[in-house]
Amino acid sequence: MKSHDSWSPPPAGFPAVLRLAGGVAAACALLAAAPALAETTLVSAASTTLFRIGHGDFQDSKNIDTAYEYLRLSVSRTFNGGDSLSFLAGGWLRGDLGDKSANDRYTDADLQYGYLSYQRGRNNQVVNAGRQLVTEGVATERLDGLYLRSDLPAGFAAAIFVGSPVVTEPNFKADNLVFGGRFTHSLSNYYTLGVSALKSYQDSTRYREEEGVDLWLHPVRGVDITGRSSYNSLTDGWMEHSYRASYAPLSPLRLFANLESINYRDYFYRVTTSALSFTNRLIDPNEKMLALGGGASFTPLDSLTLSAEYRHYDYDIAGAANYYGGRIGYANPKYLSCGVAVYRMDGAADRLKYLEYRAYAAKSIGKADLALDLIDVRYDSTLATNQVKDAFTASAALTYRWDDRLSFGGDIDYSHNPDFDNEVRGLLKLSYAFEAKRAAEGGAK
């Protein structure tokens, strides 16, 4: 059965709440019944309440006022020898206070993760069961299922997973069974090489088949190379090549180079979200992209960084473009963090011809954190129907930490760009964290 992580307003969505409550109760029962060999039990929870307010010159004349509640829970029991059993869960609820923000619904909810995890104190052995995010080579999947990982002798390691992909769009028909794994070999301080594979089915039909290789190399002091390549067996084509090399000839100087290649027909074949589907005509399956670039960063002082970057993009359909510029950043945690950046995009299309300016600053005053960010993109020619040549965004944020558990604050964003004349968005945030630790003898800490 396909999993859905969105639900309609009650009563249709009420079973999702029951499933979450039942999972929490079952996990807590398992943890409570764990053997008396447990050394400590740690319970932590966090709640974040957000109020988003958006007003502007939208095409549909909507005013979006929305309340969000994010909840996270962790219950962990540690045993003698370093083994541990944990239950982790997190999700959110949304309620629209004004116009509907999405999908013609005033309410929505999502169980982002909820799983039991058993970890052994040696060999990095992990067993996870439930809703979780798996990142292993070609796989970056949120699934309801099982994940196992362990180190093996002689520098080898292996991970496998199987489950049902979590689908965020109930009406989008994608795969309903996915499985795969990753096998690696490492030589400490020198390299890690990995091979991975993923296969999924839509009912009994092959939906995705992907294989990949990934690497981290440290051949000599100061040199690091990371990268990955992924292949689509259903289309018989390479989806992606992405590699980065860096070299630090001196401690304050680092040089780097990047290479990235994407074949859209292979990369976006059989996607798991409608926004990336070829049927929406947002992505041309005939497009191919090759990007080559490099740069340098120089830190003459511990708090001062100078950087420059150049990247050349070559698209089969959109044409070529060059992106280059630099940044100056200052960071001193006790006083101030700030910086300025200027970049130029020079491409064939009008939307790829612009100058980008950014200035930002952040400062802590007692228990308060202040931040300001200004971004201005000036196009060479006017875009859209309102004859606007620049896209300007200003953001300001304030957070006050009442104590280690409670903080509150807010931010405000103003935008002006070719798609709409003016937009103002605001956010109010209240966060509360709770933690309790109990030793095996029964004394709370």
Buried (B, 14 or more C-beta within 10 A) or exposed (E): EBBBBBBBEEEEBEEBBEEBEEBBEEBBEBBEEBEEEBBBBBBBBBBBBBBBBBBBEBEEEBEBBBBBBBBBBBBBBBBEEEBBBBBBBBBBBBBBBBBEBEEEBBBBBBBBBBBBBBBBEEEEBBBBBBBBBBEBBBBEBBBBBBBBBBBEEEEEBBBBBBBBBBBBBEEBEBBBBBBBBBBBBBEEEEBBBBBBBBBBBBEEEEBBBBBBBBBBBBEEEBEBBBBBBBBBBBBEEBBBBBBBBBBBEEEBBBBBBBBBBBBBBBBBBBBBEBEEBBEEEEBBEEBBBBBBBBBBBBBEEEBBBBBEBBBBBBBEEBEEBBBBBBBEBBBEEEEBBBBBBBBEBBBEEEBBBBBBBBBBBBBBEEEEBBBBBBBBBEBEEEBEEEEBEBBBBBBBBBBBBEEEEEBBBBBBBBBBBBBBEEBEBBBBBBBBBEEEEBEBEEEEE
